[in-house]
């Protein structure tokens, strides 16, 4: 059985790596990374310097001068240019619509005492920089007024403005020789960005390969190619060979992507901060995820006769695939909580969430990692077996798409 399955896998791998889609996938990562870096550089060089001119209606008489002084001292782009106004709000709104003003600010009479009665009006609701800056300037003026009214000296004001600066460090460790090793400062890139990037890379590679199985199997079924193939190999050998061919093609992409990202990490001095366990476990976790979801999508493709029929069965499959994406934020926040432990041990999500937990210090206990791998392996074998049963019946069947209940019946049929 394996000899024929390997032949099918080799043919499938050869066909996949010669397609335009695969070649595009190879160059996609460096193009996206280079494009993102280039775009950031371009945006940094092209800072918006258009003056943001705004009117200030200061009924309290306590803020207009302060806002003007702060705007004159501001060094960032774009410049802010306030102007005092006694016009009614309808006239100012017309000026904003005509582009003569960017916004206008109305300050109530009691704003200095209560901080209330301040409204900001603009025709660009998504631009928050100006309103935030105004809020900061006015808050500082209100606090200064409160200190003055309480008779607090300048020296005491400085003391009141002192803020605690908390820096995050790891734990102190003791070496085998009894030497106490000082705690190291926590690097957010190493503790957050790298594990999340590893999980998303795994998810992206799986989503690039597994759904493709549905299209390949369904296309061959619609063109009656499968009927010719099963005359030379068994249906399970054909199914397993196609699945393994997709795995090998996805692995090739992984090696190229991981190699490229490692070069980038080395360039910025972060390669030594990537846990070795991430490199060791990436391909095994990818294998499990590809076999699980590749089997599911292959079974859907074999069971359907038209693309529109497959779409109805893809919804529950996609919900299973997306499960880790719904909870990964909570897992990375508390990687060793009961919730994170439980969801990472649920087999469809194990490859993604356990990969995430491995990368976040201190990592899961060894028994949880072993239990997760064993459970995911058992579930993978079950998916391959069940999908093989569905493939054997579905690939030669024609007509109405079977229901989920009927598919379950196919799995346990003799």
N, C-alpha and C positions, 0 to 999 in steps of 0.2 A: 504493500500500500504506500509506504513512505517513498519508494523509488519513483513511482509515478507522480506522487504529490510534489516531490522536489523538482521534477521536470516541469510540472505546471507552474510551480513557484518561480523557477528560473525564467520561463517564457513570460510570465506576468511581470516580473521585475524588469526584464529587458524591454518589454513594451512600454512600461511606465516611465523608465528613465529616458526614453527616446521621445517622449511626448513634449510638445511645446509647453504644456502646463508645468511639467516637472522642471524644465530648464528655467522657466519664469520663477518657480519657487526657489531655485538655487540662488538666483540673483536678487530675489525680492528682499531678503533680509539686509544685505549690504546697501541696497538702494534706499530702503526705508531708513536705515540708520544714518547713512550719509546725508539723505535728504533732510532728516530731522535736525541733524547737527548744522547743516548748511542753512536751514530755515531759521534756526535760533540765531546764528551769526548775522544773517541778513536782517532779522527783526531788531537785533541789538544795534545794528548800524543805522537802521531806519526808524529811529525813535520819533514819535509824533511830536512835533514842536509847534503845532498850531496853538495860538493863545486861546485859553479858555476865559472868555470875558463874561463876567456875571455881575448882576446888580444886587445891591444890599439895601433893603428897607429896614433900618434899625430904629424901631420905636423906643427902645430902651436907652439909646444914646451911649451904650457902653461897649459896643463890639466893633463898630465900623472901622475905627482907627486901628484897633488891634488886628483886624483882618487885613487891612491895607499894609501894615508893617510886616506881618507874617508873609504876605504874598511877595513883598519886595525882597525879603530875606531868603525866600525859597530858591534853591539852586536846581531842583529837579525839573525835568521836562515832562509834560508841556507846561509853559508858564501860566499862572493864574493871575487875572487882571480884574480886581473888583472896582466897582464904581458905585458911589452913593446915589440913591434915588428916592424921590418922593412921589413917583408916578403911581397910578393905580395898577393893580395886578393884571387887569385886562390889557392895558397898554404894554406892560412888560411881557405878557404872554405872546402878544403879536410880534414883539421884537425877537423873541426866542424863535418863533415860527419862521420869521424872515431871515434868520441867521445872523442878526445883528448882535444878539446875546446868546450865550450858551445856556445860561440858567439864571434864576434870581432867587434870593434868599429873603425871607420875611422873618424878622425877629420881634417877638412880642415885648410889651413894656416890662413884664415881670421876669424876663428870661434870666437876668443876672442873679436874681434871688432864688428862683425855682428851677431854672433850666428847662422850663416848659414854654410852649407857644412859639416854637421855632419850626418853620416849614421851608423845604427846599423844593423848587419847581424846575423841571427840565423836560425837554422833549427827547432825551436820550436816557431812558430808565436803566439801561444796562451799564452805563458809565458811572461807577461808584467812587472813583478817586477823589473827585471834587467834594462830594458830600461828606466823605470820610475825613478829608483834610479839614473842612470847615468844622466838623464835629470836634476834632482834636483841638483846634485853635480855640473854639468857644469853651470847651471843657477846661482848658488851662486857664482861661480868663476867669471863669466862674470860681475855680479853686483858689486862684490868687485873691479874688475879692473876698472869699470866705475867710482866708487866713488874715487878710488885712483887718476885716471886721472883728476878728477874735483877738487882734493885737499880737499876732505871732511875728517874731522878729525874722529878719532875713536868714540868719544862721539857723534858726529853728525850722524855717521853711525847707532849707537844704536837707536837714535831717529827716523831715517828713517825706521828702522825695526819694530817699534811699530805698532801693528794692532788692529783694533777695534774688540771687542768681544761682539757681539749682542746676548742677551739671550731673548727668547720668553716668554712673560707673558700674562695672561688673562687680564680681565678688573677689575678695582676697583669697588666694590659694596658698597652700603649704606644700612645698616640694618633698620628694622622698628623703632628701637630706635634712629636712626640717627647716629649710629656708622659707621665710614668708615672702611671697611674691605679691607686690602691690597690685591693687585692682586697676584695670585698664579702662580708659574712657570709652563709653559705648559709641560705636560708629553706626549711625542710622542706616547708611547705605549697606553695610555688611549685615546688619541684623534685620533689616526690613526689605530693602530694595532687591537684594540678591535672592532671598528665598521666594519673594513674590514673582520676580522675573523668571526664575526656574519653573515655577508652577505654570505661569502663563505661556512660557515657551513649550512646555509639555502639552498643555491644552491646545495651543495653536497647531502643533505638529499632528496631534490626534485628529483635530477637526479638519485638517487639510487632507487626511488620508482616509479616515473611517467612512464619512459620508460618500466618498468617491466609490466605495465598494458597491453601494446601492445602485449608482448609475451604471457601473460596469456590468454588474450581474443582470440588471433589468434590460440594458441595451442588448446584451447577447441573447437574452431570452426572447425579446421582441423580434430579433432578427433570426431566430431559430438556430443560432450558432451553438447554443447549449445542447440542443438535441444531437448535434453531430459530435460534440466533445464527449458526451456521456456514453457514446458508443465505443469509445476507446479507453476511457477511464471511468471509474465509479463516480457517482454524484458527490460523495464525501471527499474523494481525492481531488476532484475539481474544486470543490469549495475550500478545502484546506490549502491547496496550492495557491489559489487566488489570494487567500488571506495572508499566507506567508510571503508571497511576492510583494504585497502592499507593505508588510512589516519591514522587509529588507529595504524597500525604496524609502520608507520613512526614516529608517535608521541611517541611511546614507545622508539624508537631509540633516538629521540630528548631529552627525559627526561634523558636517560642514558648518552648521550654525554654531555648535558649541566651540569648535575650533576658532571661528571668527570672533565670537564673543570673548573667548579666553584671551585672544590677542588684544582686544580692546581693553579688557580688565587689566592685563599686564601693562598696557600703555599708561593707564591711570593709577597703577599701583594697588589694584584691588584683587589681583589673582590669588595672592596668598591669604586673602580673607574669605575666599569661597571654601566652604567645608568640603573636604575630600569626599565625604559621604554623598554629596550631591552628584558628583561625577560618577561615583560607583553605582548609585541607585537609579540614575536617570534612565539608562537604556532598559533595565529590567522593568521599571515602572511603566515606561513607554510601551514595552512589549505587552504587559498585562492590559493596559488601556486600549491598545490597538486591537488585541484579540477580543476583548469584551465588546467594544463598540463596533469593530469591524464585523464581528459575527452577527450582531443585532441588525446592522444595516444590510449585510449580505442576505440574511433571512428575509428581510422586508422586500428587497429587490427580487428574490426568487419567488416570493408569494404573490407578487403583483404582476399584472399584465400590461399596465399603462402607468405613466409617470403620475398622472393625477390621482390614481388609486394609491400610489405609494405615499403621497403627501399626507393622506389621512392617518396612515400608520406611523409616519415620522414624528408626529407631535409627541406622543408618549415617550418615544425614544429620545427626542431632543430634551425633554424635561429631565430625563435621567442623566443625560450628558451635562446639562447645565446645573445640576444639583451642587457641585462644588463651588460654582461661581456665585451662588446665592449666599454662601456661608463663609467664604474665605476670609472676609474682613474680621469676623468674630474669632475665627481660628487663629489668625496672625496676632490678634490682640491678646488672647489668652490661650496659647497653644497647648497648655497642659491642663486645661479645665476639663470637667466631666463632659461638657458638651463637645468640645474639640476632640476629646478622646473617642467618644461614641461615633461622631460623624466620620472621623477618619478611619474607623474600623468597618464602616459600611462598604462592602466590596466595590460597587461602581465608582465611589468617590475616593477610595483608598489611594490609588496611584497619585492623584493630584494633591489631596490634603495631607497625606503622609509625607510627600515630597516637601510640602510647605513647612510642616512641623519639623522635619529633619534639618532644614536650613535655619530655623529660628532658635537661637540659644535658649535653654541648654539642650534642646532636642528631646524627643520622646524617650521614655525608658526602653531598654533593649527588648523587654518582653512585649511591649506594645508594638514595636516595629516588627518583631518576629510574628506576632499574632496577626498583624495587618497583612504581611506578605503571605502567610499561610492561607488566611481567609480569602485574600484576593486571588491567589493561585487556584484555590478550589473553585471559586466562583468563575474564574476564567475558563477552567476546564469544563464546567457545567455549561457555560454559554456556547463554547465551541461545539460541545456534544449536542445541545438543544438546537442550535442554529443549523448544524449539519443534518439533523432529522427534518427540519423544516425545508432546508435547501433540497434534500433528496426528493421530497414530494412536490414542492412548489415549482422547481425549475422546469418540470415537464408538464405542469398543469396549466390550463388555459381557462378563460372565462372570468366569472365574478371573483373579485378579491375576497379572500376568506376573512372572517372576523377574528378578533383576538382570541375568542373562545375556541374557534376552530383551529387556530394556529397552535394553541396549547394542546389540543387533541392530537395534532400532527406530531408534537414532540414526544408524546407517550405512546404513539402507535407503534406496532411491531413492523 
